[in-house]
Amino acid sequence: MPLAIVHDYLNQLGGAEKTLNVLLRLTPEATVYTSVIRPSVVKGCLPPDVRVQASFLQNLPLAAGHTRLYLPLLPVAFERMNLQGHPLVVSISSAFAKGIRSPDGVPHLCYCQTPMRFAWNLDGYMRYERVSGVTRSVVRLLMARFRRWDVLTAKRVTEFVAISRTVQERIRRFYGRDSRLIYPPVDTHLYRPLPPAQKEGYYLVLSRLLPYKRIDVAIEACNRLRVPLVVAGEGRDEPRLRRLAGSTVRFTGRVSDKEAIDLLSHARALILAAEEDFGLTPVEAMASGTPVIAYRGGGATESVLEGETGIFFDRQEPEALIEALSRYNPRHFDLRSCVERAQQFDSVQFLGTWRQLLEEYGYQVRAAAA
């Protein structure tokens, strides 16, 4: 019988969806379960013959595009999923997918992107969200309920696998559980490293445009220095960010994989102002021979080597980034060092480690780990 892979949502493209795509190379026979789907996202991240089953939320008005409207129903959506007949369950979860009820005797491996960020770091998350006082009070009550549910459902997981040491620490703190570490995958061979002489003059942000990503910090810093910044991606924070942008900031909207590779290859540096759980984009930048200027927090501290493949700034404030941009010189960084560092997170290593893990739990992998 095929493996069951449970994913939070398939209505946006990000790092978790890239990870799902790579994992399916190892288990193409798997059935994917999720809360809601958007056909364009499924087409963009899944092979055409993969079986996908959405929850009852898929049939509710606006649920696929505006899932936050049905936030209280998401735990129910996963707990009602019928996974009978699968010998092993893998959840890829940053929120609700780990709450599934695995059939009796069936192991459940949770590839934890992070414990529910918006519940456990509510103040930090809400700081950048524009919501009324009444809404904040309702959200606080809901998040308290989610935290209790999150701890309860962690007990259903046979083994946690963390995407970074940052996430390992959160799993230990919030769930009281140990976990093994498998970094997410990047197909490093797809990227085109260019030496500094062939780079263009722009800095790059490549991200979903969401408030907690702190893209406003990059925009304000580049506004003040009057240096070119390209912001690639889409998201609900885009209107606000466009209002903040000065004449040196250009928005591209959503870009294709090919366009992203081209932007990364030619950028002077990638700017990462968010505290990421791991963050695939810095690895993609290094695979392109492009150094990273990152906030010193989260997964970037595990992938970027200070002084070798990038530099850090210590506060999520324009002034701190301005100081980093002022001392950054791309000629101080070696292209080969960037590429070699990125290769340590290549998909081949990811697939080989996951093959061993699945076989530890008695699941016979037939696909090649490449």
C-alpha positions in Angstrom: 0.0 0.0 0.0 1.2 3.5 -0.7 2.6 6.0 1.8 0.3 8.8 3.0 1.8 12.3 3.0 -0.2 15.0 4.8 0.4 18.6 4.0 -1.1 21.7 5.6 -2.4 23.5 2.5 -1.7 23.4 -1.2 -2.9 26.9 -2.0 0.4 28.7 -2.2 4.0 28.0 -3.3 6.8 28.1 -0.8 9.5 26.1 0.8 7.2 23.4 2.2 5.7 22.8 -1.2 9.2 22.5 -2.8 10.1 20.0 -0.1 6.9 18.0 -0.8 7.8 17.9 -4.5 11.3 16.5 -3.8 10.0 13.9 -1.3 7.6 12.6 -3.9 10.6 11.7 -6.1 11.3 9.1 -3.5 7.7 8.0 -3.1 5.9 8.8 -6.3 3.2 6.3 -5.4 2.2 8.2 -2.3 -1.3 9.8 -1.7 -1.2 13.4 -0.6 -3.8 14.7 1.8 -4.3 18.4 2.5 -6.9 20.9 3.7 -7.4 22.9 0.5 -6.0 23.0 -3.0 -5.6 25.5 -5.8 -5.2 23.8 -9.1 -2.4 26.2 -10.2 -0.4 25.4 -7.1 -0.9 21.6 -7.4 0.2 21.9 -11.1 3.2 23.9 -10.0 4.6 21.7 -7.3 3.3 18.1 -7.8 3.9 15.5 -10.6 0.8 15.2 -12.7 0.0 11.6 -11.7 0.1 12.0 -7.9 -3.1 11.4 -6.1 -4.3 14.4 -4.0 -7.2 14.4 -1.6 -8.5 17.7 -0.1 -10.6 17.9 3.1 -14.3 19.0 3.3 -13.0 22.6 3.5 -12.4 22.5 -0.3 -16.2 22.7 -0.8 -16.7 25.8 1.3 -17.0 29.3 -0.3 -13.6 31.0 -0.8 -11.8 28.4 1.4 -9.0 27.7 -1.2 -8.0 31.3 -1.6 -8.9 32.6 1.8 -8.2 29.7 4.2 -7.8 32.1 7.2 -11.6 32.6 7.1 -12.0 29.0 8.2 -9.1 28.9 10.7 -11.2 27.4 13.6 -12.2 24.5 11.3 -8.7 23.4 10.3 -8.0 21.1 13.2 -11.3 19.3 12.5 -10.4 19.0 8.8 -7.3 17.0 9.6 -8.7 15.0 12.4 -11.5 13.7 10.2 -9.1 12.5 7.4 -9.4 8.8 6.8 -5.9 7.3 6.4 -6.9 3.6 6.6 -4.9 1.3 4.4 -1.6 3.2 4.6 1.3 1.5 6.2 3.1 4.7 7.2 2.1 8.4 7.5 4.4 11.4 6.9 3.1 14.9 7.7 4.9 18.0 6.4 3.6 20.5 9.0 4.0 24.0 10.2 0.5 24.2 11.6 -2.3 21.6 11.4 -1.2 18.6 9.3 0.5 16.9 12.3 -2.9 16.7 14.0 -4.1 13.8 11.8 -5.1 10.6 13.5 -2.9 7.8 12.2 -4.6 4.4 12.1 -3.9 2.1 15.0 -0.4 0.6 14.8 0.6 2.9 11.9 3.7 5.1 12.6 3.4 8.8 12.0 6.6 10.8 11.1 6.2 14.6 11.3 8.6 16.6 9.2 8.1 19.7 11.3 8.7 23.0 9.5 8.0 24.7 12.9 5.5 24.3 15.7 2.5 26.5 14.9 4.3 29.9 14.6 1.2 32.1 14.8 0.1 30.4 18.0 3.4 30.2 19.9 4.8 33.6 18.8 1.5 35.5 18.7 2.8 38.8 19.8 5.6 38.8 17.3 3.3 37.7 14.5 0.5 40.2 15.4 3.0 43.1 15.6 3.0 43.4 11.9 -0.7 42.6 11.2 -3.2 45.4 10.9 -6.2 44.1 13.0 -8.6 45.9 15.4 -8.5 45.6 19.1 -11.7 43.4 19.1 -10.2 41.1 16.5 -7.0 40.8 18.5 -8.9 39.7 21.6 -10.7 37.0 19.6 -7.5 35.9 18.0 -5.8 35.6 21.4 -8.6 33.3 22.6 -8.4 31.2 19.5 -4.6 30.9 19.7 -4.8 29.7 23.3 -7.1 27.0 22.1 -4.7 26.1 19.2 -1.7 25.9 21.6 -3.5 23.3 23.8 -4.5 21.4 20.6 -0.9 21.6 19.3 0.6 20.1 22.4 -2.1 17.4 22.6 -1.6 16.3 19.0 2.1 16.2 19.3 1.6 13.1 21.4 0.1 11.4 18.3 3.5 11.7 16.4 5.7 8.7 16.5 8.9 10.7 15.7 9.6 14.3 14.9 12.0 15.3 12.2 13.1 19.0 12.3 14.1 21.1 9.3 16.7 23.0 11.4 18.4 23.2 14.8 16.2 26.3 15.3 13.1 24.1 14.9 14.6 21.3 17.0 14.8 23.7 19.9 11.2 24.8 19.5 10.0 21.2 19.4 11.8 20.5 22.6 10.5 23.7 24.2 6.8 23.4 23.2 6.3 19.7 22.9 9.0 18.3 25.3 10.1 16.0 22.5 13.5 15.2 20.9 13.8 15.1 17.1 16.2 14.2 14.4 17.5 16.8 11.9 17.1 16.7 8.1 17.6 20.0 6.3 15.2 20.8 3.5 16.4 20.2 -0.1 17.6 22.4 -2.9 18.4 21.2 -6.4 21.7 23.1 -6.5 22.6 21.9 -10.0 19.7 24.1 -11.5 21.4 27.4 -10.5 23.9 29.3 -12.6 26.8 30.7 -10.5 28.2 34.0 -11.9 31.4 35.7 -10.7 31.1 39.3 -9.2 32.2 40.9 -12.5 29.0 39.6 -14.2 26.6 40.6 -11.4 24.2 43.5 -11.8 23.9 46.3 -9.3 20.6 45.3 -7.6 19.9 43.7 -4.3 17.2 41.1 -4.3 14.3 40.0 -2.1 12.7 36.8 -3.2 9.8 35.9 -0.9 6.1 35.6 -0.3 5.0 39.2 0.5 3.8 38.7 4.1 4.1 41.0 7.1 6.3 38.8 9.2 8.8 38.5 6.3 9.9 42.1 7.2 10.4 43.1 3.6 9.6 46.6 4.7 13.0 46.7 6.4 14.8 46.0 3.1 12.7 48.6 1.2 13.3 51.3 3.8 17.0 50.6 3.9 17.3 50.7 0.1 15.1 53.8 -0.1 17.5 55.7 2.2 20.7 54.5 0.5 19.0 55.0 -2.9 20.3 51.7 -4.2 18.4 49.3 -6.5 16.2 46.7 -4.9 14.2 44.1 -6.8 11.3 42.6 -4.8 10.2 39.3 -6.4 7.1 37.5 -5.2 3.4 38.1 -4.4 1.3 38.2 -1.2 -1.2 40.1 0.8 1.3 42.6 2.1 2.1 43.8 -1.5 -0.1 46.9 -1.5 1.5 48.3 1.7 5.0 47.5 0.5 4.4 49.3 -2.8 3.3 52.4 -0.9 6.6 52.3 1.1 8.8 51.8 -2.0 10.8 54.6 -3.4 12.1 55.1 -7.0 14.9 52.6 -6.7 12.6 49.7 -5.7 11.1 47.5 -8.4 8.4 44.8 -7.9 8.2 41.9 -10.3 5.2 40.1 -8.9 5.3 36.3 -8.9 8.2 34.9 -10.9 8.7 31.5 -12.6 11.4 29.1 -11.4 13.4 30.1 -14.5 13.0 33.8 -13.7 14.0 33.3 -10.1 17.1 31.5 -11.1 18.1 34.4 -13.4 17.4 37.0 -10.7 19.4 35.1 -8.2 22.4 34.7 -10.6 22.6 38.4 -11.4 21.9 39.9 -8.0 24.5 41.8 -6.1 23.3 40.0 -2.9 20.1 38.5 -1.5 18.6 40.3 1.4 16.8 38.3 4.0 15.2 40.3 6.8 12.9 37.6 8.2 13.6 35.1 10.9 13.1 32.0 8.9 12.5 28.5 10.3 15.2 27.4 7.8 14.9 29.3 4.6 15.6 27.7 1.2 16.2 31.1 -0.6 19.6 31.8 1.0 20.8 28.3 -0.1 19.4 29.0 -3.6 21.3 32.3 -3.6 24.6 30.6 -2.6 24.1 28.0 -5.2 23.9 30.9 -7.7 27.2 32.3 -6.4 25.3 35.2 -4.7 26.2 36.1 -1.1 23.5 36.7 1.5 22.8 39.6 3.7 20.6 38.2 6.5 19.1 39.0 9.8 21.0 37.1 12.5 18.3 34.7 13.6 16.6 31.4 12.7 17.7 29.1 10.0 19.9 31.6 8.1 22.5 31.3 10.9 22.7 27.6 10.1 23.1 27.9 6.3 25.1 31.2 5.8 28.7 31.3 6.9 29.5 34.8 8.1 32.4 36.3 6.1 32.5 33.4 3.7 29.0 33.3 2.0 27.4 36.3 3.5 27.1 38.8 6.4 24.5 39.3 9.2 22.8 42.3 10.8 21.5 42.0 14.3 18.2 43.9 14.4 15.2 43.8 12.1 15.4 47.6 11.6 16.4 49.6 8.6 19.4 51.2 10.4 20.9 47.8 11.1 20.5 46.7 7.5 21.9 50.1 6.2 25.0 49.5 8.2 25.4 45.9 6.8 24.8 47.2 3.2 27.4 49.9 3.7 30.1 47.4 4.7 29.2 44.8 2.1 31.6 44.2 -0.8 30.8 41.3 -3.1 34.4 41.0 -4.2 35.3 39.9 -0.6 33.3 36.6 -1.3 34.5 33.6 -3.2 32.0 32.1 -5.7 33.2 28.6 -5.0 32.7 29.0 -1.3 29.1 29.9 -1.9 28.4 27.0 -4.2 30.2 24.5 -2.0 28.2 25.6 1.0 24.9 25.3 -0.9 25.8 21.8 -2.0 25.8 20.6 1.6 22.0 21.1 1.4 21.5 19.4 -1.9 18.4 17.2 -2.7 20.6 14.2 -3.1 21.5 14.3 0.6 17.9 14.9 1.6 16.6 12.0 -0.4 19.3 9.6 0.8 18.6 10.4 4.5 14.8 10.2 4.0 15.2 6.8 2.3 17.1 5.5 5.3 14.5 6.9 7.7 11.5 5.4 5.8 13.2 2.0 5.6 13.8 2.2 9.4 10.1 2.2 9.7 9.6 -0.8 7.4 8.6 1.1 4.3 10.3 -0.2 1.1 11.4 2.6 -1.1 11.5 1.6 -4.8 12.4 4.9 -6.4 16.0 6.1 -6.8 17.3 8.6 -4.2 18.3 11.2 -6.8 
